[in-house]
Every structure is written in C-alpha cells, then in structure tokens.
C-alpha cells in the first residue's frame, strides 16, 4: 500500500492506512497550513477535486468513471462543476445500456450505538411541465432510500426530513451520504424528474 498504517507504538504496519484515517490526517495538515474550513474536507471533496482535475487534463470520461468507481453517468456529472450541460447525453449515448442497479441499502443504527441526526432538503421537479412523476419518485425515494435512516417528514410539503445515520468508526460517513445522494438522484432520474437534495447537520456540515 502507498499509505501504511502506524500503530500506537509508532511501528509501521504491513496493512494500508484506513481511508477514514487518511481523511483525518488531511484535515490536520490543512488546518496546520491555515486553510479555512479544513474540517469540512472529506473523501467526497477529494473525489470531486480529482475528477475535476482529470477532466481538465482531458481524461476520457469512460476511463474516469471506471477509475473513480462511478456506477452511472448521472453520478459522474454531479462531481464535475460547471461542465457542459449536454455532456451527459453524449456520454450516455456512447455507453452500453447497463441493467439498472438496485439502490444501496444502508441499515439503521443497531441498538446501543450512537447516531447522527441530519436534515435533508429535497425538491423534485418533472422534466416536462406536465409530467406526473414527482409524486411517484418521492414515494420510491422515501420507501427505498430514506426508510433505512428512519426518515421523518418535517413539513407538509415533504421537502424536509430528519434522518438518523449510524456513526461507526469502521464506516466512512462521507461515502454513506454520497451513496445515498447518488441513489436518490438515480431514483428521480428513473421517474423523469430533476432532484435538488442536500444534507446538513446542526453544527454546519453539509453534503450535496
């Protein structure tokens, strides 16, 4: 491994450094260098930064998707800020039609484990003005994507929810939330809808 783990006695391990530890180390380095909001950097930030750099360097999108591990074009385009709005259609046309993957199910926190409370803001808009897919998309998102997090509606418009996300040192919170957002976007796209979704905590952390 490129980055090896170090135990409490300062001995270098043959095992690779855990991804969660790498993100924590990066935050410490950024903070010591004087970067503002160093604590907000995450694996999601690293993936977005690398994807934007690779795209600027002329990487082929198919190769970039395979290298980063994106499951579809919709997920890829979310990481590329300010890109050509028609690029997705061109890329999809050049790719084989894969079978629709099942959304990743994340189990709720087991009894006795601590959990993080998150606020989800969710807005669905049909592709076509007369489209009727928003209600169906919302129902499927609630049933498949949000139910594992014990989602509670916070308003009558169903645009805000309270989620309970398990906290576990062996699991990367940023990856869990990035997967959740990807699954919601995929579900909305399946029902011909645009989705605006963001997650936040009371202490100011934010994912979108």
Helices and strands as residue ranges (DSSP letters): E 4-6, E 12-16, H 19-32, G 38-40, H 43-56, H 61-68, H 73-79, H 87-94, E 115-126, H 133-140, I 141-146, G 147-149, E 152-153, E 160-166, H 173-190, E 193-200, E 206-207
